[in-house]
Amino acid sequence: GADASNAVTIDIAPLASTCASALSVEGSALYLLSSMLNHACGAPDANVEFAFLCGEDGCGRGGDLTLLATRDIRAGEELRVSYVSAEDVPVKSTRRAQLLERYGFMCSCSTCA
């Protein structure tokens, strides 16, 4: 079966807003390759971005997930992304509680340890 801890949330902007406005969680999705990414609160190796089709009617749903490397990556090296970043949630206990609730694990990365 699918492992929810490897799913990513999909945020959608309300149709009455512009793409730069606040997003709301629409759901979650499991992408084959990105499901192999692990988590790091501090310095992730890549950032996750979703493609949204934006026009005069607002933002529509896209389906593409893009990984943008934050540093040079060697072949075969583990890639980590931030499920809940230390920058967005600076209080360690709050961040760890969110990871446990949303993804089912207690973070022990170097930022949380």
BELLIN-V274477 format. One record per pair of residues at least 6 apart in sequence whose C-alpha atoms are under 7 Angstrom apart, sorted by the first residue. I is the first residue (numbers start at 0). GAP is how many residues later the second one is. D is the distance in Angstrom with one decimal. If there is no record, write none. Layout:
I;GAP;D
I;GAP;D
//
This chain:
3;99;6.4
4;98;4.1
4;99;6.1
5;24;6.9
5;29;4.9
6;21;6.2
6;22;5.5
6;23;4.7
6;28;6.5
7;20;5.4
7;21;5.6
7;22;6.5
8;16;6.7
8;18;5.7
8;19;4.1
8;20;6.5
9;15;5.9
9;16;5.6
9;17;5.4
9;18;5.3
9;19;7.0
10;12;5.6
10;13;5.3
10;14;4.4
10;15;5.4
11;11;5.4
11;12;5.5
11;13;6.3
11;14;5.8
12;6;6.3
12;8;6.9
12;9;6.6
12;10;4.6
12;11;6.2
12;46;6.2
14;42;6.6
14;43;4.8
14;44;6.0
15;42;6.3
16;41;6.1
17;40;5.7
17;41;7.0
18;35;6.7
18;39;6.9
18;40;6.0
36;42;5.6
36;43;5.5
36;44;6.6
37;41;6.5
37;42;4.6
37;43;6.3
38;41;5.0
38;42;5.1
38;43;5.3
38;44;6.0
39;40;5.8
39;41;5.9
39;42;5.2
39;69;5.9
40;41;5.3
40;43;6.4
40;44;4.8
40;45;5.2
40;68;6.8
40;70;6.2
41;43;6.7
41;44;5.8
41;69;5.4
43;36;5.3
43;37;4.7
43;38;5.8
44;24;5.9
44;25;5.3
44;26;6.3
44;34;5.7
44;35;5.3
44;36;6.1
45;21;5.9
45;22;5.2
45;23;4.1
45;24;5.1
45;34;6.6
45;35;5.5
46;20;5.6
46;21;5.2
46;22;6.5
46;34;6.0
47;17;6.8
47;18;5.8
47;19;4.9
47;20;6.6
48;16;5.8
48;17;5.1
48;18;6.4
49;14;5.7
49;15;4.7
49;16;6.2
50;11;5.2
50;12;6.5
50;13;5.3
50;14;6.6
51;7;6.2
51;8;5.9
51;9;5.5
51;10;4.5
52;6;5.6
52;7;5.1
52;8;6.3
52;9;5.9
53;6;6.1
83;11;6.6
83;15;6.9
88;6;5.7
91;20;6.2
95;10;6.0
95;11;5.9
98;6;6.2
98;7;6.6
98;8;7.0
99;6;5.3
//
